[in-house]
Amino acid sequence: MFKRFSRRILLITLVSVSAFATAAGLFSYHWAKRTVLSEFVSVSSNYFQSSRELLEQYLNSTGETAKVIANNPNLAVAARGPNAYGEVPRLLDVLASGMNPDIRGIALYAADGTVYSLSRMSNLPSLAQMMAEEPVRRFLEDGKRQSAWISRYRDLSSYYDYRYVENGTFSYLLKTGQGGESGIPGTMVVDLDAVQLFRFFASDHPFFADNRLYLVRDGADIVPSAAGSDASPFAEEDLRRVNGGAGGRFTSEDGSRLILYETILESNAKIVATIPLQSSYAHLSPLGRTVLLLGLLSGALALALAFWLRAGIVRPLSQLYERMKSFR
């Protein structure tokens, strides 16, 4: 009887203490994992939003630069002169390089059909050829909009002497010379290299060492930030969610990545960052090992407690029982 009682004390103590320690350890680990993931998402969102704000400030500054160039009265004077095709390009060169060296191209489509550009640019598409792109056509036909940012990438190989073939452009379109302003009436197109947009999202923080950046244009065309990146990184459902709103964040369909996206200044392009969630769990490995060690230690303590109970309770009762039997 006392042997059975001893075994039960040993079993109950081992099971109860070990189960409690295991449950507490698992709860602590998963709670920590959830907390770390929540903080990781918050930090990632702050990083993405602050980078987006810097990008938009830069683009707004570039847009203001384009307006200053377009409304420069010297352009109108040069355009009316006898050597307009020589003077206007040189003036555009000076204005562009002095105000924003990132500008890769300027094309000014005057209302009379004349086209001016930087001196190093040639083989420009006509305004009618540019209007073959749907976003450009919608902007030019919209009487209320005076400016717009548009990602241009279709059929550029035959224009600009293959200047923008690889990634296309991110272009600022401005209707010029309206409302009594100085300058040449028409449309100005200021081009930036599309990959310039990615530099505002570069980070040296180890959290973002494995992040990837993409430009999604017109909902389907995808430009990676780095050579060798997956050109089709999104599952169909992920891409549908990116195209379903102006901006936001969500976990990828396979649960492995945090995806953050934002439309760039109401253009036809979205900037998208994909950040592996594994980055947030990397620092939890020591906690997992600690939980495992605590579980083993709890099991050892439970075994020691069981033997102590057996020696302190069961054995005296057994001895007392034997003595009582001897009085019979």
Phi, psi and chi 1 to 4 in degrees:
 res  aa     phi    psi   chi1   chi2   chi3   chi4
   1 MET       -  -48.1  177.7 -178.8   68.2      -
   2 PHE   -70.1  -28.4  -73.9   99.8      -      -
   3 LYS   -65.7  -41.5  -71.2 -177.4  179.2  179.9
   4 ARG   -64.7  -41.6 -173.6 -176.3  -56.2  167.9
   5 PHE   -62.7  -39.5 -177.2   46.2      -      -
   6 SER   -64.0  -43.5  176.1      -      -      -
   7 ARG   -65.1  -37.5  -73.6 -165.8  -62.2  -90.9
   8 ARG   -66.5  -41.7  -73.7 -179.3  178.3  177.2
   9 ILE   -60.8  -44.0  -73.3  179.8      -      -
  10 LEU   -61.4  -45.7 -175.9   64.4      -      -
  11 LEU   -67.7  -46.3 -177.3   61.5      -      -
  12 ILE   -62.8  -42.5  -68.6  171.4      -      -
  13 THR   -64.6  -46.3  -55.7      -      -      -
  14 LEU   -60.9  -48.3  -81.4  173.3      -      -
  15 VAL   -66.4  -46.7  170.0      -      -      -
  16 SER   -66.2  -48.6   58.9      -      -      -
  17 VAL   -66.8  -43.7  174.4      -      -      -
  18 SER   -65.3  -41.4  -61.2      -      -      -
  19 ALA   -64.2  -42.5      -      -      -      -
  20 PHE   -64.0  -44.5  175.0   78.9      -      -
  21 ALA   -64.1  -41.5      -      -      -      -
  22 THR   -65.2  -45.4  -58.9      -      -      -
  23 ALA   -63.0  -43.4      -      -      -      -
  24 ALA   -64.0  -39.7      -      -      -      -
  25 GLY   -66.3  -45.0      -      -      -      -
  26 LEU   -64.7  -41.5  -70.3  174.1      -      -
  27 PHE   -61.4  -44.5  175.2   79.9      -      -
  28 SER   -62.5  -42.8  -59.8      -      -      -
  29 TYR   -65.1  -47.2  179.2   78.5      -      -
  30 HIS   -69.3  -34.2  -74.8  -71.6      -      -
  31 TRP   -65.8  -43.2 -179.3  -94.7      -      -
  32 ALA   -63.0  -41.0      -      -      -      -
  33 LYS   -62.4  -42.8 -174.4  175.9  179.5  179.5
  34 ARG   -66.3  -40.8 -178.4  176.4  179.2 -179.6
  35 THR   -65.7  -44.6  -58.1      -      -      -
  36 VAL   -62.5  -41.8  167.8      -      -      -
  37 LEU   -63.2  -42.2  179.4   59.0      -      -
  38 SER   -61.9  -43.9  175.7      -      -      -
  39 GLU   -66.5  -37.2  -69.7  -61.2  -41.5      -
  40 PHE   -63.7  -43.5  178.4   77.3      -      -
  41 VAL   -63.1  -41.4  170.5      -      -      -
  42 SER   -64.1  -45.6  178.3      -      -      -
  43 VAL   -63.8  -42.1  169.1      -      -      -
  44 SER   -63.5  -41.7  -60.6      -      -      -
  45 SER   -65.1  -40.7  -62.0      -      -      -
  46 ASN   -64.3  -42.2  -70.5  -23.7      -      -
  47 TYR   -60.7  -44.6  138.2   78.0      -      -
  48 PHE   -67.3  -44.1 -174.4   78.5      -      -
  49 GLN   -67.9  -40.2  -69.9  -57.1  -39.1      -
  50 SER   -66.1  -37.8   60.7      -      -      -
  51 SER   -65.5  -41.1  -60.5      -      -      -
  52 ARG   -62.7  -40.0  178.7 -171.5   62.1   81.7
  53 GLU   -64.1  -40.3  -70.1  170.9    2.7      -
  54 LEU   -62.8  -41.6  -70.9  175.0      -      -
  55 LEU   -62.0  -45.5  171.1   60.8      -      -
  56 GLU   -66.8  -36.4  -69.1 -172.1   -7.0      -
  57 GLN   -61.7  -42.2  -70.2  173.4   12.6      -
  58 TYR   -64.1  -44.7  168.6   76.6      -      -
  59 LEU   -66.8  -38.7  -67.0  177.6      -      -
  60 ASN   -63.8  -39.3  -74.2  -30.5      -      -
  61 SER   -64.1  -40.2  174.5      -      -      -
  62 THR   -64.3  -38.6  -57.1      -      -      -
  63 GLY   -63.2  -40.3      -      -      -      -
  64 GLU   -65.9  -37.3  -68.0  -57.7  -45.7      -
  65 THR   -61.0  -42.6  -61.7      -      -      -
  66 ALA   -61.4  -39.6      -      -      -      -
  67 LYS   -65.8  -40.1  -68.2  176.3 -176.9  178.3
  68 VAL   -62.5  -42.7  171.3      -      -      -
  69 ILE   -65.7  -45.9  -66.3  173.8      -      -
  70 ALA   -63.9  -33.9      -      -      -      -
  71 ASN   -96.4   10.5  -64.9  -37.7      -      -
  72 ASN   -67.0  120.8 -169.8  -55.6      -      -
  73 PRO   -62.8  -23.7   21.3  -31.6      -      -
  74 ASN   -65.7  -27.5  -66.9  -34.3      -      -
  75 LEU   -64.4  -45.7  -83.3 -180.0      -      -
  76 ALA   -63.5  -38.9      -      -      -      -
  77 VAL   -64.4  -45.4  173.0      -      -      -
  78 ALA   -64.6  -37.4      -      -      -      -
  79 ALA   -66.7  -27.5      -      -      -      -
  80 ARG   -87.5   -7.6  -70.9 -166.6  -66.2  -92.3
  81 GLY   -79.0  169.0      -      -      -      -
  82 PRO   -71.1  -20.9   25.2  -34.0      -      -
  83 ASN  -115.1   47.6 -171.1   26.2      -      -
  84 ALA   -59.6  -40.7      -      -      -      -
  85 TYR   -69.6  -15.9  -77.7  106.4      -      -
  86 GLY   -98.2  -39.3      -      -      -      -
  87 GLU   -76.0  -44.0  -66.7  -64.5  -30.0      -
  88 VAL   -63.2  -47.2  172.9      -      -      -
  89 PRO   -58.8  -41.6  -26.6   36.4      -      -
  90 ARG   -65.6  -38.2  -77.7 -164.0  -68.4  -90.4
  91 LEU   -66.4  -39.5 -174.7   56.3      -      -
  92 LEU   -63.8  -38.2  -71.0  174.8      -      -
  93 ASP   -58.2  -48.3  -72.9  -14.1      -      -
  94 VAL   -65.8  -45.3  172.2      -      -      -
  95 LEU   -65.4  -43.6  -68.0  172.0      -      -
  96 ALA   -68.1  -48.6      -      -      -      -
  97 SER   -67.6  -31.6   60.4      -      -      -
  98 GLY   -78.4  -26.9      -      -      -      -
  99 MET  -103.0  -31.4  -60.2 -178.3   74.1      -
 100 ASN  -160.0   97.7 -171.1  -21.9      -      -
 101 PRO   -67.2  -12.0   23.1  -32.6      -      -
 102 ASP   -76.1  -14.4  -70.1  -25.4      -      -
 103 ILE   -67.8  121.3  -67.9  175.6      -      -
 104 ARG   -93.9  -20.9  -66.8 -159.5   59.1 -166.3
 105 GLY  -161.9  147.6      -      -      -      -
 106 ILE  -134.0  130.9  -64.9  178.6      -      -
 107 ALA  -130.0  127.5      -      -      -      -
 108 LEU  -114.3  111.1 -180.0   55.4      -      -
 109 TYR   -95.6  101.4  -65.7   83.3      -      -
 110 ALA   -70.7  158.2      -      -      -      -
 111 ALA   -64.7  -25.5      -      -      -      -
 112 ASP   -84.4    3.5   62.4    2.2      -      -
 113 GLY    99.0   -8.6      -      -      -      -
 114 THR   -72.4  142.0  -53.9      -      -      -
 115 VAL  -119.7  125.9 -176.5      -      -      -
 116 TYR  -115.3  150.9  -57.5   99.1      -      -
 117 SER  -151.7  178.4   68.4      -      -      -
 118 LEU   -60.9  153.5  -60.4  177.4      -      -
 119 SER   -64.5  -26.4   60.1      -      -      -
 120 ARG   -87.5    0.2   61.9 -176.7 -178.6  -86.6
 121 MET  -101.0  146.6  -64.5 -179.6   68.7      -
 122 SER  -152.0  172.8   60.6      -      -      -
 123 ASN    55.2   47.1 -165.8   32.1      -      -
 124 LEU   -74.8  145.0  -61.9  178.3      -      -
 125 PRO   -71.7  151.0   27.1  -34.7      -      -
 126 SER   -73.2  166.7   66.8      -      -      -
 127 LEU   -62.4  -36.0 -168.5   60.7      -      -
 128 ALA   -65.0  -38.1      -      -      -      -
 129 GLN   -68.4  -37.1  -70.8  170.3  -38.3      -
 130 MET   -65.4  -35.7  -74.2 -171.4   58.3      -
 131 MET   -70.1   -6.7  -71.1 -179.5   67.4      -
 132 ALA   -66.7  -22.9      -      -      -      -
 133 GLU   -80.8  125.6  -69.7 -166.3   54.0      -
 134 GLU   -56.5  -46.4 -178.6   66.6   17.5      -
 135 PRO   -60.8  -37.6  -22.4   34.0      -      -
 136 VAL   -66.5  -44.4  176.4      -      -      -
 137 ARG   -62.8  -43.2 -175.5 -174.9   62.0   77.7
 138 ARG   -61.4  -41.0  -74.3 -159.6  -52.2  -93.6
 139 PHE   -65.2  -47.5  164.9   70.8      -      -
 140 LEU   -67.2  -27.8  -66.7  176.3      -      -
 141 GLU   -88.7   -6.1  -67.2  178.2   -7.8      -
 142 ASP   -89.4  110.2 -170.8  -19.1      -      -
 143 GLY   -70.5  -15.9      -      -      -      -
 144 LYS   -89.4  -27.8  -63.2 -179.7  179.9  179.2
 145 ARG   -89.2  129.4  -60.0  175.3   67.9 -169.5
 146 GLN  -100.7  -19.0  -61.0  -56.8  -52.2      -
 147 SER  -152.7  159.4   62.7      -      -      -
 148 ALA  -166.0  148.6      -      -      -      -
 149 TRP   -96.9  130.5  -77.5  100.8      -      -
 150 ILE  -138.7  132.6  -64.0  173.4      -      -
 151 SER   -84.3  119.9 -177.4      -      -      -
 152 ARG  -111.7  129.5  -60.2  165.5   51.8 -137.4
 153 TYR  -153.0  -10.1   57.4   96.2      -      -
 154 ARG   -86.8  132.1  -69.2 -167.3  175.1   98.3
 155 ASP    57.1   34.8  -59.0  -38.6      -      -
 156 LEU   -87.0  -10.4  -64.3 -176.0      -      -
 157 SER   -63.8  -28.3   59.4      -      -      -
 158 SER   -87.3   -4.2   58.7      -      -      -
 159 TYR  -114.7  166.6  -52.8  130.3      -      -
 160 TYR    58.2   22.3  -54.0  108.3      -      -
 161 ASP    51.9   46.0  -69.7  -26.7      -      -
 162 TYR    61.4   29.7  -62.0   90.6      -      -
 163 ARG   -71.9  -33.9 -175.2  178.7  179.3   83.1
 164 TYR  -121.6   30.5  -56.8  127.5      -      -
 165 VAL   -67.7  -43.6  174.5      -      -      -
 166 GLU   -68.3  -53.3 -174.5  175.6   -2.8      -
 167 ASN  -117.8   -5.6  -60.9  -53.9      -      -
 168 GLY    75.7 -166.7      -      -      -      -
 169 THR  -124.5  160.8   74.4      -      -      -
 170 PHE  -115.9  109.1 -162.5   66.2      -      -
 171 SER  -113.4  143.2  -58.3      -      -      -
 172 TYR  -102.3  118.0 -176.3   71.8      -      -
 173 LEU  -103.1  130.3  -85.9   66.9      -      -
 174 LEU  -135.1  127.4  174.2   67.5      -      -
 175 LYS   -82.2  120.1  -64.3  173.3 -177.4  175.9
 176 THR  -108.2  162.2   61.9      -      -      -
 177 GLY    65.0   31.5      -      -      -      -
 178 GLN  -111.0  156.5  -59.8 -176.6    7.9      -
 179 GLY    69.0   29.7      -      -      -      -
 180 GLY    80.3    6.1      -      -      -      -
 181 GLU   -74.1  153.9  -61.9  175.2  -13.7      -
 182 SER   -74.0  169.5   59.3      -      -      -
 183 GLY   112.7 -175.7      -      -      -      -
 184 ILE   -98.0  120.9  -56.1  173.9      -      -
 185 PRO   -62.2  134.2  -21.3   33.4      -      -
 186 GLY   154.6 -142.0      -      -      -      -
 187 THR  -135.0  128.4  -58.5      -      -      -
 188 MET  -104.8  137.8  174.5  175.3  -83.3      -
 189 VAL  -121.0  117.1 -178.6      -      -      -
 190 VAL  -110.0  123.5  177.0      -      -      -
 191 ASP  -106.2  134.3  -63.3  -32.2      -      -
 192 LEU  -116.0  151.5  -59.1  174.9      -      -
 193 ASP   -67.3  133.1 -165.0  -39.8      -      -
 194 ALA   -57.7  -36.2      -      -      -      -
 195 VAL   -73.5   -9.1  -64.3      -      -      -
 196 GLN   -61.4  -25.9  -78.3  -76.7  -26.7      -
 197 LEU   -65.5  -28.0  -52.1 -177.6      -      -
 198 PHE   -72.9  -25.8  -64.6  127.9      -      -
 199 ARG   -66.3  -20.1   64.0 -172.1  173.8   97.5
 200 PHE   -76.6  -11.6  -66.8   90.7      -      -
 201 PHE  -107.8    5.8  -65.9   81.5      -      -
 202 ALA   -70.0  140.8      -      -      -      -
 203 SER  -146.6  140.3  174.7      -      -      -
 204 ASP   -94.5    0.1  -64.7  -31.5      -      -
 205 HIS   -68.0  134.5 -163.3  -71.9      -      -
 206 PRO   -60.5  -24.8   17.3  -30.3      -      -
 207 PHE   -57.7  -34.3  -96.8    6.8      -      -
 208 PHE  -109.0   20.1  -50.9  121.8      -      -
 209 ALA   -63.7  -31.0      -      -      -      -
 210 ASP  -105.7   12.9  -62.9  -38.7      -      -
 211 ASN   -73.6  157.2   69.5  -27.7      -      -
 212 ARG  -130.0  142.9  -65.7  -68.7 -179.7  -91.8
 213 LEU  -117.4  142.5  -64.6  168.1      -      -
 214 TYR  -141.0  152.1  -60.3   90.7      -      -
 215 LEU  -111.0  119.5 -161.9   63.9      -      -
 216 VAL  -105.8  115.3  178.6      -      -      -
 217 ARG  -111.1  130.6  -54.8 -176.8  -71.9 -161.3
 218 ASP    54.1   28.8  -65.0  -42.0      -      -
 219 GLY    77.7   -3.4      -      -      -      -
 220 ALA  -139.3  -40.0      -      -      -      -
 221 ASP   -78.2  125.6 -174.5   77.1      -      -
 222 ILE  -120.2  126.9  -59.8  173.8      -      -
 223 VAL  -115.1  117.5  177.5      -      -      -
 224 PRO   -79.0  154.9   28.4  -32.4      -      -
 225 SER   -77.6  -25.0   62.8      -      -      -
 226 ALA  -129.6  145.7      -      -      -      -
 227 ALA   -63.6  138.5      -      -      -      -
 228 GLY    93.1   -9.8      -      -      -      -
 229 SER   -71.7  155.8  -62.4      -      -      -
 230 ASP   -64.0  121.0 -173.4   -0.9      -      -
 231 ALA   -75.1  -15.4      -      -      -      -
 232 SER  -129.6   72.7  -58.8      -      -      -
 233 PRO   -84.3   -9.5   31.9  -34.2      -      -
 234 PHE  -108.0  136.7  -53.5  109.3      -      -
 235 ALA   -67.4  161.8      -      -      -      -
 236 GLU   -57.2  -41.8 -177.5  177.9  -11.9      -
 237 GLU   -67.5  -38.9  175.8   62.3   18.7      -
 238 ASP   -62.0  -46.1  -66.2  -21.5      -      -
 239 LEU   -65.0  -35.8 -171.9   58.5      -      -
 240 ARG   -63.2  -40.0 -174.8 -170.5   66.8   78.2
 241 ARG   -70.4  -36.5  -66.6 -176.2   68.0  176.2
 242 VAL   -62.7  -40.6  166.7      -      -      -
 243 ASN   -79.5   -9.0  -68.3  -32.4      -      -
 244 GLY   -84.8   -5.9      -      -      -      -
 245 GLY  -153.1  169.0      -      -      -      -
 246 ALA   -73.3  -29.4      -      -      -      -
 247 GLY  -173.5  163.3      -      -      -      -
 248 GLY   158.7 -164.8      -      -      -      -
 249 ARG  -150.6  152.6   70.0 -171.4 -171.9 -159.1
 250 PHE  -165.0  165.7   60.4   91.1      -      -
 251 THR   -89.6  136.8  -57.4      -      -      -
 252 SER   -59.4  162.3   62.3      -      -      -
 253 GLU   -59.4  -34.7 -171.5  176.2   17.3      -
 254 ASP   -86.1   -0.1   59.8    7.9      -      -
 255 GLY    76.0    9.4      -      -      -      -
 256 SER   -96.9  -17.3   64.8      -      -      -
 257 ARG  -136.8  149.9  -63.8  173.1  -62.7  169.1
 258 LEU   -93.4  128.1  175.4   65.8      -      -
 259 ILE  -113.9  122.8  -62.7  178.6      -      -
 260 LEU  -118.6  139.2  -55.0  103.3      -      -
 261 TYR  -147.7  154.4   64.7   98.2      -      -
 262 GLU  -156.5  136.1 -165.5   74.2   34.9      -
 263 THR   -73.4  135.8  -58.0      -      -      -
 264 ILE   -89.4  104.8  -53.5  172.8      -      -
 265 LEU    47.3   49.1  -67.6  178.5      -      -
 266 GLU    58.4   26.4  -60.1 -178.2   -5.2      -
 267 SER   -87.1 -172.3   68.5      -      -      -
 268 ASN   -92.3   18.8   61.5  -34.0      -      -
 269 ALA  -129.7  144.3      -      -      -      -
 270 LYS  -119.7  140.4  -71.6 -177.1  171.0   71.5
 271 ILE   -93.1  131.6 -166.8   81.2      -      -
 272 VAL  -129.6  131.7 -176.8      -      -      -
 273 ALA  -116.5  132.7      -      -      -      -
 274 THR  -116.0  124.9   65.1      -      -      -
 275 ILE  -123.9  119.6  -54.3  175.1      -      -
 276 PRO   -61.5  131.0  -20.5   32.2      -      -
 277 LEU   -69.1  -20.3  -66.2  177.3      -      -
 278 GLN   -58.9  -26.0 -174.2   62.1   35.3      -
 279 SER   -61.7  -32.6  -59.2      -      -      -
 280 SER   -78.2  -24.5   65.4      -      -      -
 281 TYR   -88.7  -10.1  -57.0  146.9      -      -
 282 ALA   -58.2  -35.1      -      -      -      -
 283 HIS   -85.6    2.0  -61.3  -72.0      -      -
 284 LEU   -90.9   -8.0  -71.8  179.2      -      -
 285 SER   -58.6  -45.0  -62.5      -      -      -
 286 PRO   -60.6  -35.9  -24.9   35.0      -      -
 287 LEU   -65.1  -40.2  177.4   59.6      -      -
 288 GLY   -61.8  -42.2      -      -      -      -
 289 ARG   -66.4  -35.6  -70.0 -167.4  -67.7  -92.0
 290 THR   -65.2  -42.1  -59.5      -      -      -
 291 VAL   -62.1  -41.2  169.8      -      -      -
 292 LEU   -63.6  -44.1  178.5   60.6      -      -
 293 LEU   -64.2  -39.3  -70.5  174.9      -      -
 294 LEU   -64.6  -36.1  -73.9  175.4      -      -
 295 GLY   -64.3  -43.9      -      -      -      -
 296 LEU   -65.0  -40.2  -64.7  174.6      -      -
 297 LEU   -65.2  -39.0 -180.0   60.4      -      -
 298 SER   -64.2  -39.6  -61.8      -      -      -
 299 GLY   -62.8  -41.1      -      -      -      -
 300 ALA   -65.7  -41.5      -      -      -      -
 301 LEU   -65.6  -37.2  -70.3  176.0      -      -
 302 ALA   -64.4  -39.4      -      -      -      -
 303 LEU   -65.7  -41.6 -174.1   61.4      -      -
 304 ALA   -64.1  -40.2      -      -      -      -
 305 LEU   -64.8  -39.7  178.3   60.7      -      -
 306 ALA   -63.3  -43.5      -      -      -      -
 307 PHE   -66.2  -34.1  -79.8  112.5      -      -
 308 TRP   -66.2  -42.5  179.5   81.0      -      -
 309 LEU   -64.5  -38.9  -71.2  174.5      -      -
 310 ARG   -64.4  -42.7 -179.7  179.8  179.1 -176.9
 311 ALA   -74.3  -32.3      -      -      -      -
 312 GLY   -89.2  -20.7      -      -      -      -
 313 ILE  -121.4  -55.4  -63.1  176.4      -      -
 314 VAL   -67.0  -45.7  178.6      -      -      -
 315 ARG   -63.5  -46.0 -174.0  174.1  -63.2  168.9
 316 PRO   -60.4  -38.2  -26.9   36.5      -      -
 317 LEU   -66.0  -38.9  -72.8  176.4      -      -
 318 SER   -64.2  -43.0  177.4      -      -      -
 319 GLN   -65.4  -39.9  -67.8  173.0   -9.5      -
 320 LEU   -62.6  -41.1  178.4   61.2      -      -
 321 TYR   -62.8  -41.9  177.6   73.2      -      -
 322 GLU   -64.2  -38.4  -66.5  -63.4  -28.6      -
 323 ARG   -67.3  -38.4  -71.1  178.2 -177.6  179.3
 324 MET   -64.9  -36.1  -71.5  176.1   63.1      -
 325 LYS   -66.6  -30.0  -75.3  175.0   61.8  178.1
 326 SER   -71.8  -19.1   65.4      -      -      -
 327 PHE   -79.6  -12.2  -75.0  109.8      -      -
 328 ARG   -71.1      -  -64.5 -179.0  179.7  178.1
